[in-house]
Amino acid sequence: MTAGKYLESLREAVDGALESFMPSPDSYPSRLVSAMRYSLFAGGKRIRPALVIAAAEAGGGTREKALAPACAVEFVHTYSLIHDDLPAMDNDDFRRGRPTCHRAFDEGTAILAGDALLALAFEILSRAGEGSPETGLRMIDELGYAAGWKGMVGGQQVDMDSEGTEPDLPVLEYIHTHKTGALIRCSVIMGGLAAGVDEQALGAFGRFGEKIGLAFQIVDDILDLTATTGEMGKDHGSDAARGKVTYPALFGVAQARQRAFELVEQAKTDIGESDCGGRLARIADYVLLRRL
C-alpha cells in the first residue's frame, strides 16, 4: 500500500471513530453540538490521529486499540484551531476553505465548542486503557502536558507575545516545538503507549515526534508564503501580515526548506528499527516533503 493510500485508510478509520464518540446531530443543546460537529468534520487531513495509529501499528499494536487515543488527540487539535481563529487570537475568517467557527456561529458558541471538545478528549481517554488503568493514566498525562501551559497553550502565548518583534531563533523554536510540535510528539507517544512498547522504543518514538513536529511547522511557515489561498484553506500570507515569527522570516525560504528536509531525515534515523514496516517514515516523507 502506498503512503497516500495508507493515510487515506487511516483517515477513514478515524472519521468513523470520531462519529462514534461525538453527540449525534440532533443532540441538545443543538447550537453547541452543531458548532462542535461543524469544526470537527470540516475535512481535515487527520495527520495527528493518523500518527497515533501508525505509531501503534509500527510498535506491533492494533488499529482498534489506537482509535480512542487518536480521536482524543483530534478533539484537542480541533479545539485548538477553533480558539486560535478567535478575534482575540489570530482573528481568522476562514479555516479549511470555509468560515471559521466563530464566523459560522458566534464567538461565545465557538469558545464553548472548543471547551467541549477538549473535555471530551479526556473523557474518552479515561476509558482507553483497555483493562490497564496505568496506560490510560499515562495517556491522560501525556495529552494534558502537550495541550497545556508547558506545551501548546504556552506556545500560543509566546506566539502572540512575539508578533511584530524581530525574529529570534530560540523564541521561534520555542513557539514551533510547543504550539505545534508538542501535540505531534504526543500523537506518536500515544500510539506507542497503545501498542505497549517498552520505554526504549517509546523514547525513539518521542524523538521522532519532536523532529517531525518542528518540521511540520516549518513547512506550514513556507506554505503560508508560497501556496495559494485555495491550497491553504485560509488567507495567503496571513502570518507575514500579522508580523509572526517564522522560519522563512528568519532564514529565508530556501534555508527553511533545507532545515525541514534535515529534520525529517534525522527523525527517520531516530526511529530506526522501532518503526516496523517503515510506516512512520513513509508518513513523514509523504506529508512533509511532498508539500515542498
SVG drawing of the C-alpha trace seen along z (x, -y; Angstrom):
<svg xmlns="http://www.w3.org/2000/svg" viewBox="-32 -45 52 52">
<polyline fill="none" stroke="black" stroke-width="0.4" points="0.0,0.0 1.4,-3.4 1.8,-6.1 -1.1,-8.1 -3.5,-5.1 -2.3,-4.2 -3.1,-7.7 -6.5,-7.6 -7.3,-4.4 -6.3,-5.9 -8.4,-9.0 -11.5,-6.9 -11.0,-4.9 -10.6,-8.0 -13.6,-9.7 -15.8,-6.7 -14.4,-6.5 -14.9,-10.3 -18.5,-9.9 -19.0,-7.2 -17.6,-9.4 -19.5,-12.6 -23.0,-13.5 -25.5,-13.0 -26.6,-16.0 -30.0,-16.1 -28.5,-16.2 -29.2,-19.1 -28.0,-21.8 -28.3,-21.9 -26.3,-25.0 -23.3,-23.9 -23.4,-20.4 -23.7,-21.9 -20.7,-24.1 -18.6,-21.1 -19.5,-19.0 -19.0,-21.9 -15.4,-22.2 -14.6,-18.6 -15.9,-17.4 -14.5,-20.3 -12.4,-18.0 -9.1,-17.9 -6.3,-15.6 -6.3,-13.9 -2.5,-13.9 -2.2,-13.7 -4.6,-10.8 -3.0,-9.1 0.3,-9.3 -1.2,-7.8 -2.5,-4.8 0.7,-4.5 2.8,-4.5 0.7,-1.8 0.9,0.4 4.7,-0.3 5.0,0.8 3.2,4.1 -0.2,3.0 -3.6,2.9 -5.5,0.1 -8.6,0.8 -6.7,0.1 -5.3,-3.2 -8.6,-4.7 -9.7,-6.1 -6.4,-8.0 -6.3,-9.0 -9.7,-10.6 -8.7,-12.3 -5.8,-13.9 -8.0,-15.1 -10.5,-16.6 -7.7,-18.6 -6.4,-19.7 -9.8,-20.8 -10.4,-22.7 -7.1,-24.5 -8.0,-25.5 -11.3,-27.0 -9.6,-29.0 -6.6,-30.0 -9.1,-31.5 -10.9,-33.7 -10.7,-37.5 -8.6,-37.6 -6.0,-35.2 -5.3,-35.1 -8.6,-36.6 -9.0,-34.4 -12.1,-34.4 -11.5,-31.1 -10.3,-27.6 -10.1,-24.7 -11.8,-26.8 -14.9,-27.8 -15.9,-30.3 -14.2,-29.7 -16.4,-28.5 -16.9,-32.0 -17.9,-33.3 -20.3,-30.5 -21.9,-30.7 -20.8,-33.3 -17.8,-34.0 -19.3,-32.6 -20.5,-29.4 -17.1,-28.9 -15.4,-29.2 -17.8,-26.7 -17.5,-24.3 -13.7,-24.3 -14.1,-23.8 -16.5,-20.9 -14.1,-19.1 -11.2,-19.5 -13.2,-18.0 -14.5,-15.2 -10.9,-14.2 -10.1,-13.4 -13.4,-11.7 -12.5,-9.3 -9.0,-8.7 -10.3,-7.8 -11.8,-4.7 -9.0,-4.0 -6.7,-1.8 -8.3,1.5 -8.0,3.1 -4.8,1.3 -5.5,-1.8 -1.8,-2.7 -1.9,-3.0 -5.0,-5.2 -3.4,-7.4 -0.2,-7.7 -2.1,-8.8 -4.0,-11.4 -0.8,-12.7 0.9,-12.9 -2.0,-14.7 -2.5,-17.1 1.1,-18.0 1.2,-18.5 -2.0,-20.6 -1.3,-22.7 0.9,-25.6 4.1,-23.5 3.0,-22.7 0.5,-24.0 -1.0,-26.8 2.4,-28.0 3.5,-28.1 0.4,-30.1 1.1,-32.7 4.7,-33.2 3.4,-33.3 1.1,-36.1 3.7,-38.0 6.2,-37.8 4.0,-39.3 5.7,-42.3 9.1,-41.6 12.4,-40.9 12.8,-37.2 14.9,-35.3 15.8,-31.6 15.4,-30.5 11.9,-32.1 11.0,-30.8 11.9,-27.2 10.1,-27.5 6.9,-28.5 7.2,-25.8 8.1,-23.0 5.3,-23.9 2.4,-25.3 2.6,-22.7 5.3,-20.2 4.1,-19.2 0.8,-17.7 2.5,-15.9 5.1,-14.4 2.3,-13.4 0.5,-11.7 3.4,-9.4 3.9,-8.7 0.2,-7.8 0.5,-5.3 3.4,-3.7 1.5,-3.5 -1.5,-1.9 0.9,0.7 2.5,1.3 6.1,0.7 8.9,0.6 10.5,-2.6 13.4,-2.4 11.1,-2.3 8.9,-5.0 12.0,-7.2 12.6,-6.7 9.0,-7.5 9.3,-10.7 12.5,-11.8 10.9,-11.1 7.8,-13.1 9.8,-16.1 11.6,-16.5 8.6,-15.8 6.6,-18.3 9.2,-21.0 9.5,-20.1 5.7,-20.2 5.5,-23.8 8.4,-24.9 6.6,-23.5 3.5,-25.4 5.5,-28.6 6.9,-28.1 3.4,-27.3 2.0,-30.4 4.2,-32.3 4.3,-30.1 0.9,-28.3 -2.3,-29.9 -5.3,-30.7 -7.2,-27.8 -4.4,-25.3 -4.1,-26.5 -7.8,-26.9 -7.1,-30.2 -5.8,-33.6 -2.4,-33.5 0.4,-35.3 -1.6,-35.7 1.4,-35.0 3.5,-37.7 0.7,-40.2 0.5,-39.8 4.2,-40.0 4.5,-36.5 8.0,-35.0 8.6,-32.3 11.5,-30.3 11.3,-32.0 11.3,-35.4 14.5,-34.5 16.3,-32.4 14.6,-32.7 12.5,-30.1 15.4,-28.1 17.2,-27.6 13.9,-26.9 13.1,-24.2 16.6,-22.7 16.0,-22.6 12.7,-20.8 14.4,-18.1 17.2,-17.7 14.7,-17.3 12.8,-14.6 16.0,-12.7 17.1,-12.9 13.6,-11.8 13.8,-8.7 17.2,-7.9 15.9,-8.3 13.0,-6.0 15.2,-3.3 14.1,0.3 11.3,-0.8 9.3,-1.7 8.2,1.7 7.3,1.6 8.6,-1.9 5.1,-3.3 6.1,-6.5 9.0,-7.2 6.7,-6.9 4.1,-9.3 6.9,-11.8 8.1,-11.8 4.6,-11.9 3.1,-14.5 6.0,-16.9 8.4,-16.5 5.8,-16.2 4.4,-19.6 7.8,-21.3"/>
</svg>
